Amino acid sequence: MKTVTLSNRFYYRELNEKDASAIKNDILLYNQMLHKAYKYLTLKYQGILWDFDSLQKEMKRLYHTNDYFPLPVIWKAKHILKCRYEQYQKAIQQKQNQLKRIEAKISEK
């Protein structure tokens, strides 16, 4: 029985050079914006104030784009920052649990 499948995968060798170059440039721009947004958000959460009103407007100004890239980039940067904070909190909790177990063993002796 035949099935229909859909894939979002594309191959650069199947594209013409202009389209492949445009996609590569968009990926590079997205990653640059993600790095900058993450940097700004970590500064904000460390208590260092920005000298601009909105991160979205600053990203648009720096990279000369419309809202197509800055909004998902800022969302992704916030998500990464939240995940890393949760991982950090989990690691701290594990260390505290290890210390409690060690202290309990010491007090038993």
C-alpha positions in Angstrom: 0.0 0.0 0.0 1.4 3.4 -1.0 1.5 6.2 1.6 2.0 9.9 1.2 4.6 11.5 3.3 5.6 15.1 3.7 9.1 16.4 4.6 10.4 19.8 5.4 13.9 18.8 4.4 15.5 20.4 1.5 18.9 19.9 -0.1 21.1 22.7 -1.2 22.2 20.8 -4.2 18.6 20.7 -5.5 18.3 24.5 -5.2 19.7 27.1 -7.6 22.6 29.1 -6.2 20.6 32.2 -5.5 18.0 30.4 -3.4 20.6 28.4 -1.5 22.6 31.6 -0.8 19.4 33.4 0.5 18.6 30.5 2.8 22.1 30.4 4.2 22.1 34.1 4.8 18.8 34.0 6.6 20.1 31.2 8.8 23.2 33.2 9.6 21.2 36.3 10.4 18.8 34.3 12.7 21.8 32.9 14.6 23.4 36.3 15.0 20.2 37.8 16.2 19.7 34.9 18.6 23.1 35.4 20.1 22.6 39.1 20.5 19.1 38.7 22.0 20.4 36.1 24.5 23.2 38.4 25.5 20.8 41.3 26.1 18.4 39.1 28.1 21.2 37.8 30.3 22.3 41.4 31.0 18.7 42.3 31.9 18.3 39.4 34.3 21.7 40.3 35.9 20.3 43.7 36.7 22.1 45.7 34.0 19.7 48.1 32.4 19.4 48.6 28.6 19.9 52.0 27.1 16.9 51.4 24.7 13.2 51.0 25.1 12.4 47.6 23.6 14.5 44.6 22.7 12.3 44.1 19.6 12.9 47.6 18.3 16.6 47.3 19.0 16.9 44.1 17.1 15.0 45.6 14.2 17.3 48.6 14.3 20.6 46.6 14.5 19.8 44.1 11.8 17.5 46.2 9.5 14.7 43.7 9.4 10.9 43.6 9.9 9.2 41.7 12.7 9.7 38.3 10.9 13.0 37.5 12.6 13.2 39.5 15.8 10.0 38.2 17.4 10.8 34.5 17.1 14.4 35.2 18.0 13.5 36.9 21.2 11.0 34.1 22.1 13.7 31.5 21.5 16.3 33.4 23.5 13.9 33.7 26.4 13.1 30.0 26.2 16.8 29.1 26.2 17.4 31.3 29.1 14.5 29.8 31.1 15.7 26.3 30.3 19.2 27.0 31.5 17.9 28.7 34.7 15.8 25.6 35.4 18.8 23.3 34.7 20.9 25.5 37.1 18.2 25.2 39.8 18.0 21.5 39.4 21.8 21.1 39.7 21.8 23.2 42.9 19.0 21.0 44.3 21.0 17.9 43.5 24.1 19.3 45.2 22.1 20.2 48.3 20.6 16.7 48.4 24.1 15.2 48.2 25.3 17.4 51.0 22.3 16.4 53.2 23.1 12.7 52.6 26.7 13.2 53.4 25.8 15.1 56.6 23.4 12.4 57.6 26.1 9.7 57.1 28.5 11.8 59.2 26.0 12.3 62.0 25.3 8.6 62.1 28.9 7.8 63.0 
